Amino acid sequence: MKTIGIFLHHPECSHDCVDGMTLALREQYIIKTFTESECNPQTLSTLDAVAFPGGIGDAMSYDKFFRRKAQNAVADYVTRGGKYLGICMGAYWAGSHFFDIFDGVDAVQYIKRPQADIRRSYSTVAPVQWNGVQEDMFFYDGCALIGDESKFKVIGRYINHDPMAIIQNNVGVIGCHPESQLYWYEKPRQYINNYWHNNRHHELLLQFTKELIGD
């Protein structure tokens, strides 16, 4: 089995998101976690893929714990063939202001995009098309992936047609939260409790990851 290292730095990469990713992927992959102090070439060289999940916080808090050596370690890892999986905050971090591992595409706030159906930052569900199938996926200020669509494969789109989930070479990122768990939809979020996906979105995340890694 291949090994995925999930970055844990609560709350930006929260325990909730790490747990959800682990549940979705653990039957097919060995899952490890690594921290800020372990974000170095030695740790990354033992992994088939790195995963940077979402959480609560400003994307700019990145600068509090990714200094140049750690940032370069991730970028070099991807350049050398390592796979990068990013969800929500982790998708933003693939962009030009952070790890800078995209080619001709960037991660921008969906809520500020033209004709976005969600206009403020809060926990909700976003109607998306995932491989042509309608899904209502957990959303919390996630990104849209904007750029030259000839350079990446679109897996999911928001209702305004912006790419929401893409794979480009060794990088796969998702703006929404397919790793979401049942309790995310319960109190105090009763207004979305009818949208629980019964772990179907975990299967979508697993298939996305398998395509990224090449399994």
Secondary structure, 3 states (H helix, E strand, C coil): CCEEEEECECCCECHHHHHHHHHHHCCCCEEEEECHHHCCHHHHCCCCEEEECCCCCCHHHHHHHCCHHHHHHHHHHHHCCCEEEEECHHHHCCCCCCCCCCCCEEEEEHHHCCCCCCCCCCCEEEEEEECCEEEEEEECCCEEEEECHHHCEEEEEECCCCEEEEEECCEEEECCCCCCCHHHHCCCCHHHHHHCCCCHHHHHHHHHHHHHHCC
